[in-house]
Structure formats: structure tokens, C-alpha cells
Amino acid sequence: LREQLAQEIGERARDASRALIERVTATVKHFHGIMADPEAMFRNSTVHNVAETVEAAAKLALDDSGELAGLLDEIRALSRHEPDALRELPARRAEAASEAEVALAKLSERLRAYS
């Protein structure tokens, strides 16, 4: 019974962690899509949503290994870009898109670990 309970708890924790990473991934994908298209218009919330999603994920994370915290810190860095600068400076926008692409690769790798 204890083994079964431990297995059940482990599965639920994995499912919750996967859902959390999927939510962060969706936010970063949206950010990347906007930044990768120099003609795309966006609101300031596109940038601010990255920070808000990461803050929520950090609070809800069940993984205390520090690995997830490091990844979330990297993603949080995407929100350091000022929205006006991203609109006005194509190089800065391209840099943000590149950073988001790297973050997406790491998130994808993390998701595979939960499969």
C-alpha cells in the first residue's frame, strides 16, 4: 500500500511539473513568435507576461533541485527587455528572439524528462 501511494504521489508530482513547464513553454513560445517577426505588433504585456508566468511557476514548482530554478531565472531574463526598445531596435528584438529560442530548447528538453 505504501509503495502504491508513493508511486501515485510521484506520478501526480510529475504530471503537475509537466503542466507547469507546458504553461511556461506556451508563454515563451508566444514571446518568441512575436519577437521573431519584426513586423509583429505587440503590447507591453507580451514582455510582462513572461515575468509573471515565471514568478507563478517558481512558487508552484515541486522540483527543489535548483535545476528548474536556474532555468526559470534564464527565462525571467527575457522580461528584462524594455518593450519600447524591442519595438524600436531590430537588433535587440532579434536578440530577444534568439534568447527565447534557446529557452524553448531547454524547456523542450525538460518536458522530455517528464515523459
Buried (B, 14 or more C-beta within 10 A) or exposed (E): EEEEEEEEEEEEEBEBBBEBBEBBBEBBBBBBBBBBEEEEEBEEEBBEBBBEBBEBBBEEBEBEEEEBBEBBEBBBBBBEBEBEEBBEBEEBBBBBBEBBBEBBEBBEEBBEEBE
